[in-house]
Amino acid sequence: MCTHRTLFGLACRAAAFSFLVAGTVTLLPAQQASSVAPAPLFVASAYANPFASLASSSSSSSSSDSDSAAASDDSSATRLGFSSALGASQPPPRRRYGNPNYSDSHSNPDGSPKYTFLVGGGFNLPIGDTHFYESTGWGFQAGGGRNFNKTLGVLLQFDYDHFGLQNATAANEQYIYNYCTNAEAGLGECTAGPAPSSNVTPVSGNNHVWSFTLDPTFTIPTEGSLGAYAVVGVGFYHKVTNFTTPETAEENATFDHYTSNAVGFNGGLGVTWKFSKFASEKFYAEARYVFVDNQPRTGVTTANVATAPLSATDFYPANSHRTTYIPVTFGLRF
Protein backbone atom coordinates (compact mmCIF):
# COMPACT_ATOMS: atom_id res chain seq x y z
CA MET A 1 0.00 0.00 0.00
CA CYS A 2 2.77 2.36 0.88
CA THR A 3 4.54 1.44 -2.29
CA HIS A 4 1.52 2.44 -4.40
CA ARG A 5 1.24 5.80 -2.71
CA THR A 6 4.93 6.48 -3.33
CA LEU A 7 4.64 5.69 -7.03
CA PHE A 8 1.52 7.86 -7.40
CA GLY A 9 3.27 10.84 -5.86
CA LEU A 10 6.23 10.48 -8.15
CA ALA A 11 3.93 10.34 -11.17
CA CYS A 12 2.17 13.57 -10.10
CA ARG A 13 5.45 15.36 -9.66
CA ALA A 14 6.64 14.24 -13.12
CA ALA A 15 3.46 15.42 -14.77
CA ALA A 16 3.68 18.84 -13.12
CA PHE A 17 7.28 19.25 -14.23
CA SER A 18 6.34 18.32 -17.82
CA PHE A 19 3.57 21.01 -17.92
CA LEU A 20 6.00 23.62 -16.57
CA VAL A 21 8.62 22.86 -19.24
CA ALA A 22 6.02 22.91 -22.04
CA GLY A 23 4.64 26.29 -20.91
CA THR A 24 8.11 27.83 -20.75
CA VAL A 25 8.98 26.67 -24.27
CA THR A 26 5.66 28.09 -25.60
CA LEU A 27 6.03 31.60 -24.10
CA LEU A 28 9.66 32.15 -25.16
CA PRO A 29 9.03 32.75 -28.96
CA ALA A 30 6.13 35.12 -28.20
CA GLN A 31 8.34 37.26 -25.96
CA GLN A 32 11.04 37.40 -28.64
CA ALA A 33 8.50 38.46 -31.32
CA SER A 34 7.06 41.18 -29.12
CA SER A 35 10.51 42.60 -28.40
CA VAL A 36 11.20 43.33 -32.12
CA ALA A 37 7.67 44.42 -33.27
CA PRO A 38 7.40 48.13 -34.33
CA ALA A 39 5.59 50.55 -32.11
CA PRO A 40 2.00 51.31 -33.23
CA LEU A 41 1.47 54.55 -35.23
CA PHE A 42 -1.49 56.67 -34.24
CA VAL A 43 -2.80 58.21 -37.48
CA ALA A 44 -4.85 60.92 -35.86
CA SER A 45 -1.96 62.28 -33.84
CA ALA A 46 0.44 62.07 -36.79
CA TYR A 47 -2.00 63.95 -39.09
CA ALA A 48 -2.83 66.59 -36.51
CA ASN A 49 0.79 67.39 -35.70
CA PRO A 50 3.25 65.42 -37.83
CA PHE A 51 6.18 67.43 -36.46
CA ALA A 52 5.45 66.79 -32.75
CA SER A 53 8.24 64.23 -32.49
CA LEU A 54 10.58 66.75 -34.14
CA ALA A 55 9.74 69.37 -31.49
CA SER A 56 10.17 66.89 -28.59
CA SER A 57 13.40 65.46 -29.91
CA SER A 58 14.90 68.89 -30.55
CA SER A 59 14.56 69.75 -26.86
CA SER A 60 16.55 66.67 -25.80
CA SER A 61 19.02 66.09 -28.62
CA SER A 62 21.39 67.92 -30.94
CA SER A 63 20.48 69.58 -34.26
CA SER A 64 21.65 66.57 -36.19
CA ASP A 65 19.33 64.33 -34.22
CA SER A 66 16.45 66.78 -34.90
CA ASP A 67 17.09 66.71 -38.65
CA SER A 68 17.10 62.94 -38.72
CA ALA A 69 13.88 62.79 -36.68
CA ALA A 70 12.16 65.30 -39.00
CA ALA A 71 13.25 63.35 -42.05
CA SER A 72 11.89 60.19 -40.49
CA ASP A 73 8.53 61.85 -39.76
CA ASP A 74 8.31 63.31 -43.28
CA SER A 75 8.99 59.94 -44.84
CA SER A 76 6.32 58.37 -42.63
CA ALA A 77 3.79 61.04 -43.65
CA THR A 78 4.65 60.50 -47.30
CA ARG A 79 4.19 56.73 -47.00
CA LEU A 80 0.80 57.25 -45.41
CA GLY A 81 -0.30 59.76 -48.12
CA PHE A 82 -0.64 62.76 -45.82
CA SER A 83 1.76 65.11 -47.63
CA SER A 84 -0.79 66.17 -50.30
CA ALA A 85 -3.49 66.54 -47.65
CA LEU A 86 -1.32 68.84 -45.59
CA GLY A 87 -0.45 70.95 -48.65
CA ALA A 88 -4.08 71.21 -49.67
CA SER A 89 -5.09 72.41 -46.21
CA GLN A 90 -2.78 75.43 -46.41
CA PRO A 91 -4.44 78.77 -47.52
CA PRO A 92 -3.46 80.19 -50.95
CA PRO A 93 -0.97 83.08 -51.02
CA ARG A 94 -2.50 86.50 -50.48
CA ARG A 95 -3.24 88.39 -53.69
CA ARG A 96 -2.48 92.06 -54.14
CA TYR A 97 -5.45 94.16 -55.30
CA GLY A 98 -5.39 97.56 -57.03
CA ASN A 99 -7.65 99.65 -59.25
CA PRO A 100 -9.45 97.50 -61.85
CA ASN A 101 -8.18 97.81 -65.42
CA TYR A 102 -10.84 97.67 -68.16
CA SER A 103 -8.60 98.79 -71.03
CA ASP A 104 -9.44 97.32 -74.43
CA SER A 105 -10.19 98.56 -77.94
CA HIS A 106 -13.39 100.29 -76.79
CA SER A 107 -12.71 101.21 -73.15
CA ASN A 108 -10.19 103.23 -71.19
CA PRO A 109 -8.43 101.75 -68.13
CA ASP A 110 -10.97 103.47 -65.83
CA GLY A 111 -13.92 101.85 -67.64
CA SER A 112 -15.05 104.90 -69.62
CA PRO A 113 -15.76 104.46 -73.35
CA LYS A 114 -12.92 105.57 -75.63
CA TYR A 115 -15.20 107.08 -78.26
CA THR A 116 -18.18 109.38 -77.85
CA PHE A 117 -20.78 110.86 -80.20
CA LEU A 118 -23.60 113.38 -79.95
CA VAL A 119 -26.53 114.66 -81.95
CA GLY A 120 -29.02 117.30 -80.93
CA GLY A 121 -31.07 120.33 -81.83
CA GLY A 122 -32.66 123.38 -80.24
CA PHE A 123 -33.00 127.13 -80.51
CA ASN A 124 -30.61 130.09 -80.45
CA LEU A 125 -30.73 133.57 -78.96
CA PRO A 126 -28.80 136.46 -80.60
CA ILE A 127 -27.27 138.75 -77.97
CA GLY A 128 -25.26 141.96 -77.97
CA ASP A 129 -25.15 143.94 -81.22
CA THR A 130 -26.22 140.83 -83.13
CA HIS A 131 -29.64 141.14 -81.48
CA PHE A 132 -30.25 144.42 -83.33
CA TYR A 133 -30.00 142.69 -86.72
CA GLU A 134 -31.05 139.07 -86.23
CA SER A 135 -33.90 137.31 -84.45
CA THR A 136 -34.29 134.00 -82.59
CA GLY A 137 -33.88 130.91 -84.73
CA TRP A 138 -33.15 127.20 -84.59
CA GLY A 139 -30.11 124.97 -84.92
CA PHE A 140 -28.69 121.48 -84.73
CA GLN A 141 -25.34 119.90 -83.97
CA ALA A 142 -23.54 116.59 -84.44
CA GLY A 143 -20.10 115.44 -83.47
CA GLY A 144 -17.80 112.70 -82.31
CA GLY A 145 -14.48 112.31 -80.62
CA ARG A 146 -12.23 110.63 -78.10
CA ASN A 147 -12.56 110.23 -74.35
CA PHE A 148 -9.19 109.98 -72.57
CA ASN A 149 -10.75 109.10 -69.20
CA LYS A 150 -13.97 109.67 -67.26
CA THR A 151 -13.40 113.42 -67.00
CA LEU A 152 -11.73 114.55 -70.25
CA GLY A 153 -12.78 114.17 -73.87
CA VAL A 154 -12.24 116.07 -77.13
CA LEU A 155 -14.87 116.24 -79.88
CA LEU A 156 -14.90 117.48 -83.46
CA GLN A 157 -18.30 119.13 -83.82
CA PHE A 158 -20.45 120.58 -86.59
CA ASP A 159 -23.07 123.21 -85.75
CA TYR A 160 -25.68 124.90 -87.90
CA ASP A 161 -27.58 127.89 -86.48
CA HIS A 162 -30.32 129.58 -88.48
CA PHE A 163 -31.61 133.08 -87.64
CA GLY A 164 -34.33 135.33 -88.87
CA LEU A 165 -33.89 139.05 -89.50
CA GLN A 166 -35.35 141.73 -87.30
CA ASN A 167 -38.22 143.68 -88.85
CA ALA A 168 -36.13 146.84 -88.74
CA THR A 169 -33.31 145.07 -90.60
CA ALA A 170 -35.64 143.91 -93.36
CA ALA A 171 -37.24 147.38 -93.60
CA ASN A 172 -33.85 149.11 -93.88
CA GLU A 173 -32.72 146.77 -96.63
CA GLN A 174 -35.99 147.28 -98.47
CA TYR A 175 -35.44 151.03 -98.28
CA ILE A 176 -31.85 150.73 -99.61
CA TYR A 177 -32.69 148.39 -102.48
CA ASN A 178 -35.61 150.56 -103.64
CA TYR A 179 -33.70 153.86 -103.32
CA CYS A 180 -32.57 155.73 -106.44
CA THR A 181 -29.06 157.00 -105.76
CA ASN A 182 -27.64 160.23 -107.19
CA ALA A 183 -25.43 158.21 -109.50
CA GLU A 184 -28.40 156.29 -110.86
CA ALA A 185 -30.47 159.47 -111.23
CA GLY A 186 -27.61 161.04 -113.21
CA LEU A 187 -27.96 158.25 -115.74
CA GLY A 188 -31.66 159.04 -116.09
CA GLU A 189 -32.71 155.65 -114.77
CA CYS A 190 -34.90 157.01 -111.97
CA THR A 191 -35.71 159.99 -109.82
CA ALA A 192 -33.25 160.44 -106.97
CA GLY A 193 -34.62 159.47 -103.59
CA PRO A 194 -36.82 156.73 -102.11
CA ALA A 195 -39.03 154.83 -104.48
CA PRO A 196 -42.74 155.62 -104.47
CA SER A 197 -44.68 153.21 -102.27
CA SER A 198 -46.49 151.91 -105.34
CA ASN A 199 -43.17 150.80 -106.82
CA VAL A 200 -41.59 149.30 -103.71
CA THR A 201 -40.47 145.70 -104.00
CA PRO A 202 -40.85 143.79 -100.70
CA VAL A 203 -37.59 142.48 -99.23
CA SER A 204 -37.09 139.80 -96.57
CA GLY A 205 -34.18 137.65 -95.59
CA ASN A 206 -32.53 135.21 -93.25
CA ASN A 207 -29.14 134.47 -91.78
CA HIS A 208 -27.26 131.32 -90.77
CA VAL A 209 -23.90 130.35 -89.29
CA TRP A 210 -22.29 126.97 -89.72
CA SER A 211 -19.08 125.91 -88.02
CA PHE A 212 -16.55 123.18 -87.40
CA THR A 213 -15.01 123.34 -83.93
CA LEU A 214 -12.70 121.31 -81.71
CA ASP A 215 -14.32 121.10 -78.28
CA PRO A 216 -12.56 119.80 -75.14
CA THR A 217 -15.21 118.57 -72.71
CA PHE A 218 -14.70 118.25 -68.96
CA THR A 219 -17.12 115.94 -67.15
CA ILE A 220 -17.86 116.92 -63.56
CA PRO A 221 -17.83 113.82 -61.27
CA THR A 222 -21.32 113.06 -59.93
CA GLU A 223 -23.21 110.10 -58.48
CA GLY A 224 -26.29 108.45 -59.93
CA SER A 225 -28.03 109.08 -63.23
CA LEU A 226 -27.56 112.85 -63.31
CA GLY A 227 -24.32 114.33 -64.62
CA ALA A 228 -22.81 117.65 -65.59
CA TYR A 229 -20.04 118.90 -67.84
CA ALA A 230 -18.28 122.02 -69.04
CA VAL A 231 -17.23 122.56 -72.65
CA VAL A 232 -15.03 125.03 -74.51
CA GLY A 233 -14.21 125.18 -78.20
CA VAL A 234 -12.49 126.97 -81.04
CA GLY A 235 -12.92 126.65 -84.77
CA PHE A 236 -13.98 127.98 -88.14
CA TYR A 237 -17.29 129.88 -88.53
CA HIS A 238 -18.97 130.73 -91.82
CA LYS A 239 -21.74 133.37 -91.72
CA VAL A 240 -24.25 133.90 -94.55
CA THR A 241 -27.10 136.41 -95.01
CA ASN A 242 -29.60 136.00 -97.83
CA PHE A 243 -32.09 138.58 -99.07
CA THR A 244 -35.15 137.50 -100.97
CA THR A 245 -38.07 138.98 -102.87
CA PRO A 246 -41.38 137.29 -103.71
CA GLU A 247 -41.08 135.35 -106.94
CA THR A 248 -44.53 133.82 -106.71
CA ALA A 249 -47.24 133.88 -104.09
CA GLU A 250 -45.68 130.80 -102.47
CA GLU A 251 -41.95 131.24 -103.08
CA ASN A 252 -39.26 133.86 -102.57
CA ALA A 253 -36.21 134.19 -104.73
CA THR A 254 -32.77 135.07 -103.35
CA PHE A 255 -31.42 138.10 -105.18
CA ASP A 256 -28.46 138.99 -102.94
CA HIS A 257 -26.36 137.33 -100.27
CA TYR A 258 -23.29 138.09 -98.14
CA THR A 259 -20.71 135.84 -96.50
CA SER A 260 -18.09 136.26 -93.84
CA ASN A 261 -15.48 133.76 -92.54
CA ALA A 262 -13.84 134.06 -89.15
CA VAL A 263 -12.38 132.26 -86.17
CA GLY A 264 -14.86 131.71 -83.36
CA PHE A 265 -14.93 130.55 -79.78
CA ASN A 266 -17.56 128.91 -77.61
CA GLY A 267 -18.00 127.80 -74.03
CA GLY A 268 -20.82 126.54 -71.87
CA LEU A 269 -22.31 124.11 -69.38
CA GLY A 270 -24.51 121.09 -69.77
CA VAL A 271 -26.35 118.45 -67.78
CA THR A 272 -26.87 114.78 -68.64
CA TRP A 273 -29.29 112.07 -67.58
CA LYS A 274 -28.63 108.34 -68.01
CA PHE A 275 -31.49 106.11 -69.07
CA SER A 276 -30.28 103.44 -66.61
CA LYS A 277 -27.40 102.85 -64.21
CA PHE A 278 -25.37 100.85 -66.72
CA ALA A 279 -26.44 102.64 -69.92
CA SER A 280 -23.85 104.49 -72.00
CA GLU A 281 -26.52 106.64 -73.74
CA LYS A 282 -27.32 109.94 -72.06
CA PHE A 283 -29.85 112.65 -72.71
CA TYR A 284 -28.23 116.09 -72.54
CA ALA A 285 -29.22 119.74 -72.37
CA GLU A 286 -26.67 122.51 -72.75
CA ALA A 287 -26.27 126.23 -73.30
CA ARG A 288 -23.18 127.87 -74.80
CA TYR A 289 -21.93 131.34 -75.48
CA VAL A 290 -20.60 131.77 -79.03
CA PHE A 291 -18.35 134.61 -80.16
CA VAL A 292 -17.36 134.91 -83.84
CA ASP A 293 -14.59 137.41 -84.53
CA ASN A 294 -15.87 138.77 -87.86
CA GLN A 295 -13.95 141.74 -89.24
CA PRO A 296 -16.14 144.83 -89.82
CA ARG A 297 -16.40 146.24 -93.34
CA THR A 298 -17.73 149.47 -94.76
CA GLY A 299 -20.74 149.45 -97.06
CA VAL A 300 -23.99 151.11 -97.98
CA THR A 301 -26.41 151.95 -95.16
CA THR A 302 -29.53 154.09 -94.83
CA ALA A 303 -27.25 156.93 -93.77
CA ASN A 304 -25.12 157.05 -96.95
CA VAL A 305 -27.29 155.37 -99.59
CA ALA A 306 -27.87 158.64 -101.48
CA THR A 307 -24.17 159.03 -102.23
CA ALA A 308 -23.43 155.38 -102.88
CA PRO A 309 -21.32 154.89 -106.03
CA LEU A 310 -22.45 152.70 -108.85
CA SER A 311 -19.65 150.31 -108.01
CA ALA A 312 -21.02 149.67 -104.53
CA THR A 313 -21.52 146.00 -103.82
CA ASP A 314 -21.97 145.68 -100.07
CA PHE A 315 -25.47 146.77 -99.08
CA TYR A 316 -25.43 144.87 -95.79
CA PRO A 317 -22.17 145.53 -93.90
CA ALA A 318 -23.77 144.20 -90.71
CA ASN A 319 -23.04 140.68 -91.98
CA SER A 320 -19.37 141.35 -91.18
CA HIS A 321 -20.03 142.60 -87.65
CA ARG A 322 -18.81 140.47 -84.77
CA THR A 323 -21.43 137.85 -83.98
CA THR A 324 -22.56 136.71 -80.53
CA TYR A 325 -25.37 134.32 -79.64
CA ILE A 326 -26.41 131.57 -77.22
CA PRO A 327 -27.47 128.20 -78.68
CA VAL A 328 -29.57 126.04 -76.35
CA THR A 329 -29.45 122.39 -77.40
CA PHE A 330 -31.13 119.12 -76.39
CA GLY A 331 -29.97 115.78 -77.65
CA LEU A 332 -28.36 112.39 -77.11
CA ARG A 333 -24.77 111.50 -76.20
CA PHE A 334 -23.58 107.95 -76.65
Secondary structure, DSSP 8 states (H G I E B T S, - for coil): -HHHHHHHHHHHHHHHHHHHHHHHHHHHHHHHHHHHS-----HHHHHH-TTHHHHHHHTTS-HHHHHHHHHHHHHHHHHHT-HHHHHHHS--------S----SSSB-TTS-BSEEEEEEEEEEEE-GGGGGTEEEEEEEEEEEEEESSSSEEEEEEEEEEEEEE-HHHHHHHHHHHT-B-HHHHHTTSS-SBS--GGG----EEEEEEEEEEEEEEEEE--SSSEEEEEEEEEEEEEEEEEEEEESSSS-EEEEEEEEEEEEEEEEEEEEEEESSTT---EEEEEEEEEEE---------TTTGGG--TT---S-GGGGS-EEEEEEEEEEE-
